[in-house]
């Protein structure tokens, strides 16, 4: 499943870096320096910047470990354990000269804290956006604008006088992007692609992006092209049209640089659905030509639609095409039993996290998993 492209990762932290969370992975407290006993914890506590990064991680993880529906665990728990385990296998930071050790470990923390910031952003935007500012992430103003936009219900009339303050704030945040789009038009690389995406979104002014979540999605796809940062899935839940930002556009390698979601780590865990996706991916044929990247992206979007619906999306869902039954699919190496198990799991998922009826949940699960099957193992 697609995840955000990680910032350049050093992957070099001392062997004892992880006692904070390896022993208590569910806890979100940072180091208590009054009780620090290991040489590692003592080292962290003697460096204000390192201790500060540890505290930031604790606060962000406390939020991110709860799934985007606010009920139960998210995939970030497993991701955090993996990060800690990876860090615990390295010793190169402490093998460095004394004046470089802290910087090495801090870079590890900053990379992980940035990931956690995006996961936590829909629920703790102030803390998350501060991380982006502290790390000088160029796209921070657009994430701030996204946060304000999604603070109002989907379909809100942004011309309403009561929203003038928020509207003016968004317009101020996005104004530089509109000023730069024409300047970048003739560039051969990212600026050119950014301009193409702007034109396709049909958003000529800041007011245009506020007309719908799909309009905002078009803008967001343009301004985050090749930023290597994700669209927080929690925002997709409340504003379903935002998922359009992740759709294929170029039908070529450039689709790899369009923003992707972090649904795989912020959604509730769904092991049976994940097993289905793994079976589909494991037998995906070798595809030739650049158009295959559009097929990969369309499949990823179909997966995200399974994981991140709103209750309204499920209530309004009506099947518009014949639904693929377990035994009718043509995918290689995909078991009908695995499909059945995934449908049942997702039916229960929608009932538990969104409070919809079993009938509605089952229909949506069947329809959206059919869409996943229809896009699986395609090359164009």
C-alpha positions as CSV (number, residue, x, y, z in Angstrom):
1,X,0.0,0.0,0.0
2,X,1.3,3.5,-0.8
3,X,2.9,5.5,2.0
4,X,4.5,8.8,2.1
5,X,8.0,8.9,0.6
6,X,10.3,9.1,3.6
7,X,12.7,12.0,4.1
8,X,16.3,10.9,3.5
9,X,16.8,8.7,6.5
10,X,20.1,8.1,8.2
11,X,19.0,4.8,9.9
12,X,22.0,5.1,12.3
13,X,21.1,5.2,15.9
14,X,22.8,3.5,18.8
15,X,21.8,0.1,20.0
16,X,20.1,1.3,23.1
17,X,18.2,4.2,21.6
18,X,14.8,2.7,22.1
19,X,14.2,1.9,25.8
20,X,11.6,4.6,25.9
21,X,9.1,2.7,23.8
22,X,10.5,-0.8,23.1
23,X,9.5,-1.8,26.6
24,X,6.3,0.2,26.6
25,X,5.3,0.8,23.0
26,X,1.7,1.9,23.9
27,X,2.9,4.7,26.2
28,X,3.4,8.1,24.9
29,X,5.4,9.7,27.7
30,X,8.9,11.0,26.9
31,X,11.9,10.4,29.0
32,X,11.6,11.3,32.7
33,X,15.1,12.8,33.2
34,X,14.8,12.6,37.0
35,X,14.7,8.8,36.6
36,X,17.1,8.4,33.7
37,X,19.3,5.4,34.4
38,X,20.8,4.2,31.1
39,X,23.7,6.0,29.4
40,X,21.4,6.6,26.4
41,X,18.6,8.3,28.4
42,X,21.2,10.4,30.3
43,X,22.8,11.4,27.0
44,X,19.4,12.5,25.7
45,X,18.7,14.5,28.9
46,X,22.0,16.4,28.6
47,X,21.1,17.7,25.2
48,X,18.2,20.1,25.1
49,X,17.5,19.7,21.4
50,X,17.5,15.9,21.6
51,X,15.3,15.9,24.7
52,X,12.9,18.4,22.9
53,X,12.6,16.0,19.9
54,X,11.9,13.1,22.2
55,X,9.1,15.2,23.9
56,X,7.6,16.1,20.5
57,X,7.6,12.4,19.5
58,X,5.8,11.5,22.7
59,X,3.1,14.1,22.2
60,X,2.6,13.3,18.5
61,X,2.6,9.5,19.0
62,X,-0.1,9.9,21.7
63,X,-2.4,11.3,19.1
64,X,-1.3,9.2,16.1
65,X,-1.6,5.8,17.8
66,X,-5.4,6.3,17.8
67,X,-6.9,5.8,14.4
68,X,-8.4,8.5,12.3
69,X,-11.9,7.7,13.4
70,X,-10.9,8.3,17.0
71,X,-11.7,4.8,18.2
72,X,-9.0,2.2,18.8
73,X,-5.5,1.7,17.4
74,X,-4.0,2.9,14.1
75,X,-1.3,1.4,12.0
76,X,1.1,3.9,13.5
77,X,1.6,1.5,16.5
78,X,3.2,-1.1,14.2
79,X,5.1,1.6,12.3
80,X,6.5,3.1,15.6
81,X,7.6,-0.4,16.8
82,X,9.3,-0.9,13.5
83,X,11.1,2.4,13.7
84,X,12.3,1.7,17.2
85,X,13.5,-1.7,16.2
86,X,15.3,-0.4,13.2
87,X,16.9,2.4,15.3
88,X,17.9,-0.1,18.0
89,X,19.9,-2.1,15.5
90,X,22.2,0.8,14.7
91,X,25.3,2.0,16.6
92,X,26.9,4.4,14.2
93,X,25.6,7.6,15.8
94,X,27.3,6.8,19.1
95,X,30.4,5.7,17.3
96,X,30.7,9.2,15.8
97,X,32.8,12.0,17.3
98,X,31.2,13.4,20.5
99,X,30.2,16.6,18.8
100,X,28.2,14.8,16.1
101,X,26.3,12.2,18.1
102,X,23.4,14.3,19.1
103,X,22.9,15.7,15.6
104,X,22.9,12.2,14.1
105,X,20.2,11.0,16.6
106,X,18.2,14.3,16.1
107,X,18.0,13.7,12.4
108,X,16.4,10.3,13.1
109,X,13.9,11.8,15.4
110,X,13.0,14.7,13.0
111,X,12.3,12.3,10.2
112,X,10.0,10.1,12.3
113,X,8.4,13.2,13.9
114,X,7.5,14.6,10.5
115,X,5.7,11.3,9.6
116,X,3.9,11.4,13.0
117,X,3.0,15.1,12.4
118,X,1.0,14.3,9.3
119,X,-0.8,11.4,11.0
120,X,-1.7,13.6,14.0
121,X,-2.6,16.7,12.0
122,X,-6.3,16.2,11.6
123,X,-6.7,15.8,15.4
124,X,-3.9,18.0,16.7
125,X,-3.2,20.5,14.0
126,X,-1.4,23.1,16.1
127,X,1.3,20.7,17.3
128,X,1.6,19.0,13.9
129,X,1.9,22.3,11.9
130,X,4.5,23.5,14.3
131,X,6.7,20.5,13.4
132,X,6.4,21.5,9.7
133,X,7.4,25.0,10.6
134,X,10.3,23.9,12.7
135,X,11.6,21.7,9.9
136,X,11.1,24.4,7.3
137,X,8.8,22.3,5.1
138,X,8.0,24.5,2.1
139,X,4.4,23.2,1.8
140,X,3.5,24.1,5.4
141,X,1.2,27.0,4.4
142,X,-0.8,24.7,2.2
143,X,-1.3,22.2,5.0
144,X,-2.4,25.1,7.2
145,X,-4.9,26.1,4.6
146,X,-6.1,22.5,4.3
147,X,-6.6,22.4,8.1
148,X,-8.7,25.5,8.0
149,X,-10.7,24.3,5.0
150,X,-11.5,21.0,6.6
151,X,-12.5,22.7,9.9
152,X,-15.9,23.4,8.3
153,X,-18.2,20.7,7.0
154,X,-17.9,19.5,3.4
155,X,-20.0,21.6,1.1
156,X,-19.8,24.7,3.3
157,X,-20.6,28.1,1.6
158,X,-17.3,29.9,2.0
159,X,-18.7,33.1,0.8
160,X,-20.8,33.3,4.0
161,X,-20.0,36.5,6.0
162,X,-19.5,34.5,9.1
163,X,-16.5,32.7,7.5
164,X,-14.8,35.9,6.2
165,X,-11.9,35.6,8.7
166,X,-11.1,32.0,7.9
167,X,-11.5,32.7,4.2
168,X,-9.1,35.6,4.3
169,X,-6.6,33.4,6.2
170,X,-6.8,30.7,3.6
171,X,-6.4,33.2,0.7
172,X,-3.3,34.7,2.4
173,X,-1.7,31.3,2.8
174,X,-2.3,30.2,-0.8
175,X,-1.6,33.5,-2.5
176,X,2.1,32.8,-3.1
177,X,1.2,29.6,-5.0
178,X,-1.0,31.5,-7.4
179,X,1.6,34.2,-7.9
180,X,4.2,31.5,-8.8
181,X,2.2,29.3,-11.1
182,X,2.6,31.4,-14.2
183,X,6.2,32.1,-13.5
184,X,6.9,28.3,-13.4
185,X,5.0,27.5,-16.5
186,X,8.0,27.4,-18.8
187,X,10.2,25.4,-16.5
188,X,11.2,22.0,-17.7
189,X,10.9,20.1,-14.4
190,X,8.7,20.3,-11.3
191,X,7.6,23.9,-11.9
192,X,6.3,23.0,-15.3
193,X,4.4,20.0,-13.9
194,X,3.1,22.1,-11.1
195,X,1.7,24.6,-13.6
196,X,0.1,21.8,-15.7
197,X,-1.7,20.5,-12.6
198,X,-2.9,24.0,-11.7
199,X,-4.4,24.4,-15.2
200,X,-6.1,21.0,-15.0
201,X,-7.6,21.9,-11.6
202,X,-9.3,25.0,-13.2
203,X,-8.6,27.1,-10.1
204,X,-7.6,30.5,-11.3
205,X,-8.1,32.4,-8.0
206,X,-7.9,31.5,-4.3
207,X,-11.7,31.7,-4.1
208,X,-12.0,28.9,-6.7
209,X,-10.3,26.4,-4.4
210,X,-13.0,26.9,-1.8
211,X,-15.9,26.0,-4.0
212,X,-15.7,22.3,-3.2
213,X,-13.4,19.7,-1.7
214,X,-12.6,18.5,-5.2
215,X,-11.5,22.0,-6.2
216,X,-9.3,22.1,-3.2
217,X,-8.0,18.7,-4.1
218,X,-6.9,19.9,-7.5
219,X,-5.1,22.9,-5.9
220,X,-3.5,20.7,-3.3
221,X,-2.2,18.2,-5.9
222,X,-0.6,21.0,-7.8
223,X,1.2,22.7,-4.9
224,X,2.4,19.4,-3.3
225,X,3.8,17.9,-6.5
226,X,7.1,16.2,-5.6
227,X,6.9,17.5,-2.1
228,X,7.2,13.9,-0.7
229,X,4.6,14.7,2.0
230,X,1.2,13.0,2.3
231,X,-2.4,14.0,2.3
232,X,-3.5,13.2,5.8
233,X,-6.2,10.5,5.6
234,X,-8.2,12.0,8.4
235,X,-9.0,15.0,6.2
236,X,-10.2,12.6,3.5
237,X,-12.7,11.1,5.9
238,X,-14.4,14.4,6.5
239,X,-14.0,15.7,2.9
240,X,-14.2,12.8,0.5
241,X,-13.5,14.9,-2.6
242,X,-10.0,15.5,-1.3
243,X,-9.0,12.0,-2.4
244,X,-9.1,13.3,-6.0
245,X,-5.8,14.9,-5.2
246,X,-4.1,11.5,-5.4
247,X,-5.5,10.4,-8.8
248,X,-3.3,9.6,-11.7
249,X,-2.7,12.6,-14.0
250,X,0.3,12.1,-16.3
251,X,-0.2,8.4,-17.0
252,X,3.6,8.1,-16.7
253,X,6.4,8.0,-14.2
254,X,5.5,11.5,-13.0
255,X,2.5,10.0,-11.3
256,X,4.9,8.7,-8.6
257,X,5.4,12.3,-7.5
258,X,1.7,13.2,-7.0
259,X,0.7,13.4,-3.4
260,X,-0.4,10.1,-1.7
261,X,-2.4,9.5,1.5
262,X,-1.2,8.0,4.7
263,X,-4.3,5.9,5.1
264,X,-2.3,2.8,5.5
265,X,-0.9,4.0,8.9
266,X,-3.8,6.2,10.2
267,X,-6.7,3.9,9.5
268,X,-7.9,1.2,11.9
269,X,-6.0,-2.0,11.4
270,X,-7.6,-4.4,8.9
271,X,-5.4,-7.5,8.6
272,X,-7.7,-9.5,6.4
273,X,-8.1,-6.7,3.9
274,X,-4.3,-6.2,4.0
275,X,-3.9,-9.9,3.3
276,X,-6.1,-9.4,0.2
277,X,-4.0,-6.5,-1.0
278,X,-0.8,-8.5,-0.4
279,X,-2.1,-11.4,-2.5
280,X,-3.0,-9.0,-5.4
281,X,0.4,-7.3,-5.2
282,X,2.4,-10.5,-4.9
283,X,1.2,-11.8,-8.3
284,X,1.0,-8.5,-10.1
285,X,2.6,-9.1,-13.6
286,X,5.6,-7.3,-14.8
287,X,4.3,-4.3,-16.6
288,X,6.1,-2.5,-19.5
289,X,5.7,1.1,-20.5
290,X,5.1,4.2,-18.4
291,X,1.3,4.0,-18.5
292,X,1.6,1.3,-15.8
293,X,2.1,4.0,-13.3
294,X,-1.4,5.2,-13.8
295,X,-2.7,1.7,-13.2
296,X,-0.7,1.5,-10.0
297,X,-2.0,4.8,-8.8
298,X,-5.7,3.9,-9.7
299,X,-5.3,0.8,-7.6
300,X,-3.9,2.7,-4.7
301,X,-6.9,5.1,-4.8
302,X,-9.3,2.2,-4.9
303,X,-7.6,0.8,-1.7
304,X,-7.9,4.2,0.0
305,X,-11.6,4.4,-0.8
306,X,-12.1,1.1,1.1
307,X,-10.2,2.4,4.1
308,X,-11.4,6.0,4.5
309,X,-15.1,6.5,3.8
310,X,-17.4,8.7,5.8
311,X,-20.7,7.5,7.2
312,X,-22.4,9.7,4.6
313,X,-20.5,8.1,1.7
314,X,-21.6,4.7,2.9
315,X,-25.2,5.8,3.4
316,X,-25.4,7.3,-0.1
317,X,-23.6,4.5,-1.9
318,X,-25.5,2.7,-4.7
319,X,-23.9,0.1,-6.8
320,X,-23.7,1.4,-10.4
321,X,-22.1,-1.7,-12.0
322,X,-22.4,-5.5,-11.5
323,X,-20.4,-6.4,-8.4
324,X,-17.6,-8.9,-8.8
325,X,-18.2,-12.1,-6.8
326,X,-15.4,-13.9,-5.1
327,X,-15.3,-16.7,-7.6
328,X,-15.7,-14.5,-10.7
329,X,-12.5,-12.5,-10.5
330,X,-9.6,-13.1,-12.8
331,X,-6.7,-12.1,-10.5
332,X,-3.8,-14.4,-10.2
333,X,-3.1,-16.0,-6.8
334,X,-6.1,-14.4,-5.1
335,X,-8.2,-16.7,-3.0
336,X,-12.0,-16.4,-2.9
337,X,-11.8,-17.1,0.8
338,X,-9.5,-14.2,1.3
339,X,-11.9,-11.9,-0.6
340,X,-14.8,-13.1,1.5
341,X,-12.9,-12.6,4.7
342,X,-11.9,-9.1,3.6
343,X,-15.5,-8.2,2.8
344,X,-16.7,-9.4,6.2
345,X,-13.9,-7.6,8.0
346,X,-14.7,-4.3,6.3
347,X,-18.4,-4.7,6.9
348,X,-17.6,-4.9,10.6
349,X,-15.1,-2.0,10.3
350,X,-17.8,0.3,8.9
351,X,-20.3,-0.7,11.5
352,X,-17.9,-0.2,14.3
353,X,-16.2,3.0,13.3
354,X,-18.9,4.7,11.4
355,X,-22.1,3.4,13.1
356,X,-23.8,2.4,9.8
357,X,-26.2,-0.5,9.5
358,X,-25.0,-4.0,8.6
359,X,-26.9,-3.8,5.3
360,X,-25.3,-0.5,4.3
361,X,-21.9,-1.6,5.5
362,X,-22.0,-4.9,3.6
363,X,-23.1,-3.2,0.3
364,X,-20.3,-0.6,0.5
365,X,-17.7,-3.2,1.4
366,X,-18.8,-5.4,-1.5
367,X,-18.9,-2.5,-3.9
368,X,-15.5,-1.0,-3.0
369,X,-13.7,-4.3,-2.8
370,X,-15.1,-5.1,-6.2
371,X,-13.5,-1.8,-7.4
372,X,-10.2,-2.9,-5.9
373,X,-10.4,-6.3,-7.7
374,X,-11.2,-4.5,-11.0
375,X,-8.1,-2.4,-10.7
376,X,-5.8,-5.1,-9.4
377,X,-2.9,-6.5,-11.5
378,X,-3.6,-4.1,-14.4
379,X,-0.8,-2.7,-16.5
380,X,-2.8,0.2,-18.2
